[in-house]
Structures are given as structure tokens and as C-alpha cells.
Amino acid sequence: MAHTADRWLLSAAALWLHWLLLTHAGLCPDTSVLSRLPTQCQKFSKVCLDQNVYVLYQNQANPRHELFRSITKLQLRNITVDYYGFGDVWGTHFEHPPPLVRPATGGEETRELAHPQFSRCSTPMVIYSSHLYMYSRFFAHTVTAINMMQQAGVLDNRLSLVLDTFGMKLQPFHSFLLAPFTPFDITTLSHMSSRQLREQPESYSPDGQHTRCFWNLLACQF
């Protein structure tokens, strides 16, 4: 039992030191910006991503805790899903269903969710973009909106930008158009939420590894 506690303390100390180093290097987003979010965005705290599902760890989201209030829902408004390679084909589009959000339980399948280590530095912004695979629509509605938000100071420029693609890969124009708004590589929600080893190297966040549990996460729709 003592050895388990020692390992936990060492892991927590390593995370804290890693956070200090990243903060000193200027790679961590300014969390004060999160208090003045645009209406298109919703903030989650102490959340893990698991195969496109949001798993909540705050006491307010735990139905068995005395502080329980409600399970947060992520409501999307008029987000139309299209497909890689034929986003402009009439009749292939459908409305995005509500993303799944649930509380953490004692029955988590993976070690990462059973014993989460929440990144204090990585702050993903999950982007739900209507007509994601139509270049003109993506530029006019998503890219322009992100640019205006950063110019207005309501979005930090060190967020990890994550596109919900329903498991499809990104088009080259996604990374090209979003590159000016983050120092990190663009990734997809299906990749970030996948059950890969935490030690796997990644370039989509300042952590430099496969991180899917966060102190702060934004979900924005355009």
C-alpha cells in the first residue's frame, strides 16, 4: 500500500514539475481568458475524452455526491455533418447528434480514466464545424470566427485545436487554415480520445504525449 502511495506522489510531483516547466516556456494557455468565453463555446473542467465521449469528474456531475447538480449536456445547434471527399454532394448530409457526456464511474475500463491525471497545461478546443469538408464554408464560418475571437482576446492562441470528424481524416486545408491560431499540430477528436498509451509521443499539445484528461476543455460550434 505504501509503495502505491509513493508511486502516486512521484507521479503527481512529476506532473507538477512538468506544468511549471511548460508555464515558464510560455506554452500553457492563459486560463483567465476562460472566464470570458464567446457564446459559441462551452467549458468543461476535470474531464477526460474516451472514444468521442466526454467523461466528467467534478463532484457536481456525480449523481452520488452531495454536491451533485446535474450532468452537463453539450447541445449543438444546426451543425451539419458532411463527408470526406464528397462534402458537396446533395443528399449526403445529416444533422450532428448531441455528443455523449457522462459522469465518471467506478467501472472505467482503462487505467487512464480509472486514475486520471489531468493536464493543467493542455487546453483543447474541440471544434464542431458545420459542413467541415467544404473549403469555402469552413473558411467563412469557422476560420473567420476563430480569428475574430482571438483578435478580441476571448480565445488564447495556445489552445490545442481538435476537429470532430466522425472518425474521418483531416483534409490538408484544415491544418493549413488553422495553423496560424495555435503552435501545435491540428488533430481530430477521434484521435485525441483514442485509447492509446499515454507515453505515445504527440505534437497536438504542449504535453508532448497522448493526453486525454484535462483540467479545462472547450467545446465550440461554428
Contacts in CASP RR format, 6 or more apart in sequence:
PFRMAT RR
TARGET T0000
AUTHOR 0000-0000-0000
METHOD contacts of the structure
MODEL  1
MAHTADRWLLSAAALWLHWLLLTHAGLCPDTSVLSRLPTQCQKFSKVCLD
QNVYVLYQNQANPRHELFRSITKLQLRNITVDYYGFGDVWGTHFEHPPPL
VRPATGGEETRELAHPQFSRCSTPMVIYSSHLYMYSRFFAHTVTAINMMQ
QAGVLDNRLSLVLDTFGMKLQPFHSFLLAPFTPFDITTLSHMSSRQLREQ
PESYSPDGQHTRCFWNLLACQF
11 117 0 8 1.000
15 117 0 8 1.000
15 119 0 8 1.000
15 120 0 8 1.000
18 121 0 8 1.000
18 207 0 8 1.000
19 28 0 8 1.000
19 119 0 8 1.000
19 120 0 8 1.000
19 121 0 8 1.000
22 28 0 8 1.000
22 121 0 8 1.000
22 206 0 8 1.000
22 207 0 8 1.000
23 121 0 8 1.000
25 206 0 8 1.000
26 158 0 8 1.000
27 121 0 8 1.000
27 158 0 8 1.000
27 183 0 8 1.000
27 206 0 8 1.000
28 120 0 8 1.000
28 121 0 8 1.000
28 123 0 8 1.000
28 158 0 8 1.000
28 206 0 8 1.000
29 121 0 8 1.000
29 123 0 8 1.000
29 156 0 8 1.000
29 158 0 8 1.000
29 159 0 8 1.000
30 156 0 8 1.000
30 158 0 8 1.000
31 123 0 8 1.000
31 216 0 8 1.000
33 153 0 8 1.000
33 154 0 8 1.000
33 155 0 8 1.000
33 156 0 8 1.000
34 43 0 8 1.000
34 123 0 8 1.000
34 216 0 8 1.000
34 218 0 8 1.000
36 154 0 8 1.000
37 43 0 8 1.000
37 154 0 8 1.000
37 218 0 8 1.000
38 149 0 8 1.000
38 154 0 8 1.000
38 155 0 8 1.000
38 220 0 8 1.000
40 145 0 8 1.000
40 220 0 8 1.000
40 221 0 8 1.000
40 222 0 8 1.000
41 125 0 8 1.000
41 218 0 8 1.000
41 219 0 8 1.000
41 220 0 8 1.000
42 72 0 8 1.000
42 74 0 8 1.000
42 218 0 8 1.000
42 219 0 8 1.000
42 220 0 8 1.000
43 216 0 8 1.000
43 217 0 8 1.000
43 218 0 8 1.000
44 54 0 8 1.000
44 56 0 8 1.000
44 72 0 8 1.000
44 214 0 8 1.000
44 216 0 8 1.000
44 217 0 8 1.000
44 218 0 8 1.000
44 219 0 8 1.000
45 58 0 8 1.000
45 215 0 8 1.000
45 216 0 8 1.000
45 217 0 8 1.000
46 56 0 8 1.000
46 57 0 8 1.000
46 58 0 8 1.000
46 116 0 8 1.000
46 118 0 8 1.000
46 214 0 8 1.000
46 215 0 8 1.000
47 54 0 8 1.000
47 55 0 8 1.000
47 56 0 8 1.000
47 57 0 8 1.000
47 213 0 8 1.000
47 214 0 8 1.000
47 217 0 8 1.000
48 54 0 8 1.000
48 55 0 8 1.000
48 57 0 8 1.000
48 104 0 8 1.000
48 112 0 8 1.000
48 113 0 8 1.000
48 116 0 8 1.000
48 118 0 8 1.000
48 212 0 8 1.000
48 213 0 8 1.000
48 214 0 8 1.000
49 55 0 8 1.000
49 124 0 8 1.000
49 189 0 8 1.000
49 192 0 8 1.000
49 193 0 8 1.000
49 212 0 8 1.000
49 213 0 8 1.000
49 217 0 8 1.000
50 110 0 8 1.000
50 113 0 8 1.000
50 193 0 8 1.000
50 195 0 8 1.000
50 212 0 8 1.000
51 190 0 8 1.000
51 193 0 8 1.000
51 194 0 8 1.000
51 195 0 8 1.000
52 99 0 8 1.000
52 100 0 8 1.000
52 164 0 8 1.000
52 189 0 8 1.000
52 190 0 8 1.000
52 193 0 8 1.000
53 99 0 8 1.000
53 100 0 8 1.000
53 101 0 8 1.000
53 102 0 8 1.000
53 193 0 8 1.000
54 74 0 8 1.000
54 99 0 8 1.000
54 100 0 8 1.000
54 101 0 8 1.000
54 102 0 8 1.000
54 217 0 8 1.000
54 219 0 8 1.000
55 102 0 8 1.000
55 103 0 8 1.000
55 104 0 8 1.000
55 108 0 8 1.000
55 113 0 8 1.000
56 62 0 8 1.000
56 71 0 8 1.000
56 72 0 8 1.000
56 101 0 8 1.000
56 102 0 8 1.000
56 103 0 8 1.000
56 104 0 8 1.000
57 103 0 8 1.000
57 104 0 8 1.000
57 116 0 8 1.000
57 118 0 8 1.000
59 65 0 8 1.000
59 66 0 8 1.000
59 67 0 8 1.000
59 68 0 8 1.000
60 67 0 8 1.000
60 68 0 8 1.000
60 69 0 8 1.000
60 70 0 8 1.000
61 68 0 8 1.000
61 69 0 8 1.000
61 70 0 8 1.000
61 71 0 8 1.000
61 72 0 8 1.000
61 103 0 8 1.000
62 68 0 8 1.000
62 103 0 8 1.000
62 104 0 8 1.000
63 71 0 8 1.000
63 103 0 8 1.000
71 101 0 8 1.000
71 102 0 8 1.000
71 103 0 8 1.000
72 101 0 8 1.000
73 98 0 8 1.000
73 101 0 8 1.000
74 98 0 8 1.000
74 99 0 8 1.000
74 101 0 8 1.000
74 219 0 8 1.000
75 98 0 8 1.000
76 96 0 8 1.000
76 98 0 8 1.000
76 99 0 8 1.000
76 128 0 8 1.000
76 221 0 8 1.000
77 221 0 8 1.000
78 95 0 8 1.000
78 130 0 8 1.000
79 95 0 8 1.000
79 96 0 8 1.000
79 128 0 8 1.000
79 129 0 8 1.000
79 130 0 8 1.000
79 221 0 8 1.000
80 93 0 8 1.000
80 94 0 8 1.000
80 95 0 8 1.000
80 96 0 8 1.000
80 130 0 8 1.000
80 131 0 8 1.000
81 93 0 8 1.000
81 94 0 8 1.000
81 95 0 8 1.000
81 96 0 8 1.000
81 132 0 8 1.000
81 166 0 8 1.000
82 88 0 8 1.000
82 92 0 8 1.000
82 93 0 8 1.000
82 131 0 8 1.000
82 132 0 8 1.000
82 133 0 8 1.000
82 134 0 8 1.000
83 89 0 8 1.000
83 92 0 8 1.000
83 133 0 8 1.000
83 168 0 8 1.000
84 133 0 8 1.000
84 165 0 8 1.000
84 168 0 8 1.000
84 169 0 8 1.000
84 171 0 8 1.000
85 133 0 8 1.000
86 92 0 8 1.000
87 93 0 8 1.000
87 131 0 8 1.000
87 133 0 8 1.000
87 134 0 8 1.000
88 134 0 8 1.000
93 131 0 8 1.000
96 128 0 8 1.000
96 130 0 8 1.000
96 164 0 8 1.000
99 128 0 8 1.000
99 164 0 8 1.000
99 219 0 8 1.000
104 113 0 8 1.000
104 116 0 8 1.000
106 114 0 8 1.000
107 114 0 8 1.000
108 114 0 8 1.000
110 195 0 8 1.000
112 195 0 8 1.000
112 198 0 8 1.000
112 212 0 8 1.000
112 213 0 8 1.000
113 213 0 8 1.000
116 213 0 8 1.000
117 198 0 8 1.000
117 213 0 8 1.000
118 213 0 8 1.000
118 214 0 8 1.000
118 215 0 8 1.000
119 205 0 8 1.000
119 207 0 8 1.000
119 211 0 8 1.000
119 213 0 8 1.000
119 214 0 8 1.000
119 215 0 8 1.000
120 215 0 8 1.000
121 205 0 8 1.000
121 206 0 8 1.000
121 207 0 8 1.000
122 160 0 8 1.000
122 205 0 8 1.000
122 206 0 8 1.000
122 207 0 8 1.000
122 211 0 8 1.000
122 214 0 8 1.000
123 156 0 8 1.000
123 158 0 8 1.000
123 159 0 8 1.000
123 160 0 8 1.000
123 214 0 8 1.000
123 215 0 8 1.000
123 216 0 8 1.000
123 217 0 8 1.000
123 218 0 8 1.000
124 159 0 8 1.000
124 160 0 8 1.000
124 161 0 8 1.000
124 162 0 8 1.000
124 192 0 8 1.000
124 205 0 8 1.000
124 214 0 8 1.000
124 217 0 8 1.000
124 218 0 8 1.000
125 155 0 8 1.000
125 159 0 8 1.000
125 160 0 8 1.000
125 161 0 8 1.000
125 162 0 8 1.000
125 217 0 8 1.000
125 218 0 8 1.000
125 219 0 8 1.000
125 220 0 8 1.000
126 162 0 8 1.000
126 163 0 8 1.000
126 164 0 8 1.000
126 189 0 8 1.000
126 217 0 8 1.000
126 218 0 8 1.000
126 219 0 8 1.000
126 220 0 8 1.000
127 142 0 8 1.000
127 161 0 8 1.000
127 162 0 8 1.000
127 163 0 8 1.000
127 164 0 8 1.000
127 220 0 8 1.000
127 221 0 8 1.000
127 222 0 8 1.000
128 164 0 8 1.000
128 219 0 8 1.000
128 220 0 8 1.000
128 221 0 8 1.000
128 222 0 8 1.000
129 138 0 8 1.000
129 141 0 8 1.000
129 142 0 8 1.000
129 163 0 8 1.000
129 164 0 8 1.000
129 221 0 8 1.000
129 222 0 8 1.000
130 137 0 8 1.000
130 141 0 8 1.000
130 221 0 8 1.000
130 222 0 8 1.000
131 137 0 8 1.000
131 138 0 8 1.000
131 141 0 8 1.000
132 138 0 8 1.000
132 163 0 8 1.000
132 164 0 8 1.000
132 165 0 8 1.000
132 174 0 8 1.000
133 171 0 8 1.000
135 171 0 8 1.000
135 173 0 8 1.000
138 173 0 8 1.000
138 174 0 8 1.000
138 177 0 8 1.000
139 177 0 8 1.000
141 222 0 8 1.000
142 222 0 8 1.000
143 177 0 8 1.000
143 178 0 8 1.000
145 222 0 8 1.000
146 155 0 8 1.000
146 178 0 8 1.000
146 181 0 8 1.000
146 222 0 8 1.000
147 180 0 8 1.000
147 181 0 8 1.000
149 155 0 8 1.000
150 156 0 8 1.000
150 157 0 8 1.000
150 181 0 8 1.000
155 181 0 8 1.000
157 181 0 8 1.000
157 182 0 8 1.000
157 183 0 8 1.000
158 182 0 8 1.000
158 183 0 8 1.000
158 184 0 8 1.000
158 206 0 8 1.000
159 181 0 8 1.000
159 182 0 8 1.000
159 218 0 8 1.000
160 182 0 8 1.000
160 184 0 8 1.000
160 187 0 8 1.000
160 192 0 8 1.000
160 204 0 8 1.000
160 205 0 8 1.000
161 178 0 8 1.000
161 181 0 8 1.000
161 182 0 8 1.000
161 184 0 8 1.000
161 186 0 8 1.000
161 187 0 8 1.000
162 186 0 8 1.000
162 187 0 8 1.000
162 188 0 8 1.000
162 189 0 8 1.000
162 192 0 8 1.000
162 204 0 8 1.000
163 170 0 8 1.000
163 174 0 8 1.000
163 186 0 8 1.000
163 187 0 8 1.000
163 188 0 8 1.000
163 189 0 8 1.000
164 188 0 8 1.000
164 189 0 8 1.000
165 188 0 8 1.000
165 189 0 8 1.000
165 190 0 8 1.000
166 190 0 8 1.000
167 188 0 8 1.000
167 190 0 8 1.000
169 188 0 8 1.000
170 186 0 8 1.000
170 188 0 8 1.000
174 186 0 8 1.000
175 185 0 8 1.000
175 186 0 8 1.000
178 186 0 8 1.000
179 186 0 8 1.000
184 203 0 8 1.000
184 204 0 8 1.000
184 205 0 8 1.000
184 206 0 8 1.000
185 203 0 8 1.000
185 204 0 8 1.000
186 204 0 8 1.000
187 202 0 8 1.000
187 204 0 8 1.000
191 204 0 8 1.000
192 204 0 8 1.000
192 211 0 8 1.000
192 212 0 8 1.000
193 212 0 8 1.000
194 210 0 8 1.000
194 212 0 8 1.000
196 210 0 8 1.000
197 210 0 8 1.000
198 209 0 8 1.000
198 210 0 8 1.000
198 211 0 8 1.000
199 209 0 8 1.000
199 210 0 8 1.000
200 209 0 8 1.000
200 210 0 8 1.000
201 208 0 8 1.000
201 209 0 8 1.000
201 210 0 8 1.000
202 208 0 8 1.000
202 209 0 8 1.000
202 210 0 8 1.000
202 211 0 8 1.000
205 211 0 8 1.000
END
